């Protein structure tokens, strides 16, 4: 029955944002807002034949791997669903999920899994390493505002910084959001989404504006974004078709190089915004 509360101990992390627990009757419970080791009070929001889904209402006893993250939006924003979990525990959970998948779905023997799975190669930084952010437009009091998809996919979380984004570009998100909010006050930009990509190796910073085809204030947008964020590239990605099956029709360079560069091994790759 949905709506009732249940005391649960989170046993492990699953793919996605949820922790895994088991009810007294043995049924699996996928718990939002909790990490492995936590003991929580949770409200059942879905009760199926083989599993339940629940939402944490109170953390009764935090687990040993729960941390205080540097981002206040962890648990609200969907960009870092494991942000409350220590990096060591995150890596261990990812490896265990891979091993479990290979055994359960791939039908590999444990000895084969041991041969296949190698230690995870990861960044040295716990935060400040991600090279891409995607923003979604929403209307707030009649004005366009940009934000990230929330844990609740129906909600957009407006932010002006992201501790996960490349730490060499700490002001990029705020600058881009501020510039586009300013422009939206006097122009209909028709934004469908906005991508920001950065490279600590090449120092490239690209802003990609996804819009429908049609008229667009090119010069104003390129000038304001260039002054605000100092990107190496500003492009407009035009798409058309039904909303659920839109396709790219053209990529237009508004300023700078018109693409994003990244060094990989001994070479440098030049990438277009839709790639």
Residue, then its C-alpha position, 0 to 999 in steps of 0.5 A: x500500500x502506498x502512503x505508509x512509512x517504513x523503517x529501512x536500512x540501505x544495503x547498496x546503491x543501484x543504477x541511477x539515484x536510488x539505494x536498495x533495501x528490503x522490506x520485512x517480507x523480503x520485497x526489494x525497495x528502491x529508496x530515493x534520497x538515501x545512500x548505502x549504510x543509511x537507516x531511514x524512515x521512508x514513504x512508500x510511493x509505489x507498491x508493485x508485485x515484485x518491488x516497491x519504490x520509496x522516498x526518504x522522509x527522515x535519515x534516522x542514522x547516517x551511514x559511514x559513507x555519507x558525506x556533506x557535499x559541496x553542492x547545496x542542490x544534491x538531492x534536488x538537482x538530478x546532476x549528481x544523484x550520488x553526491x552524498x556518498x563518499x568517492x571511495x564508496x561510489x567507486x566500490x558501488x559502481x564496480x559491484x553493480x558491473x560485477x553483478x550485471x555480468x553475473x546475473x545478465x551476462x551469465x559469466x562465472x565469478x572467475x570470469x568476472x574477476x578476469x574481465x573487471x579491471x580497477x576503475x580509472x577515475x579522476x584525481x578530483x572528487x569534484x570539479x572534473x565534469x566537462x559538460x553541463x546541459x540546461x533546460x529553459x523554463x518560465x518563471x513569472x513570465x521570464x525565461x530562466x535556465x536550470x538543470x533537470x531535478x530529481x523530480x523530472x517534472x521540475x527544473x532547478x535554477x542554479x548559478x554554479x555547479x561544483x561538479x563542472x570543470x573547476x578551471x571554469x568556475x564562473x562559466x555557468x553563472x556567466x552563461x545563465x546571466x547572459x541568456x536571462x538578460x537576452x531573453x528579456x528583450x528577445x525571443x530566443x526560442x531556446x530548447x536547451x543550452x549546452x556548455x562544454x569545457x576542456x582543462x587540456x585545451x582550455x576550450x569553452x563552448x556554448x551551444x544554443x539549441x533552437x528551432x529553425x527561423x529568425x534569431x538575433x545572432x549578433x546580439x547573442x554572440x556579442x553578449x555571450x562573448x563579453x560575459x563568458x569569454x567562450x572559445x566557441x558559440x554555436x546555434x544548433x537548429x532542430x526540427x520535427x516533432x518534440x519527441x523525435x527532433x533532428x538536427x538540421x544545421x549547426x551555425x557558428x555564431x562566434x569563435x571556432x565553431x567547435x570544441x576541442x579535446x586532447x586524447x592520448x597524443x592527438x587532438x579531436x575537434x567535435x561539433x556540438x551535437x556529437 
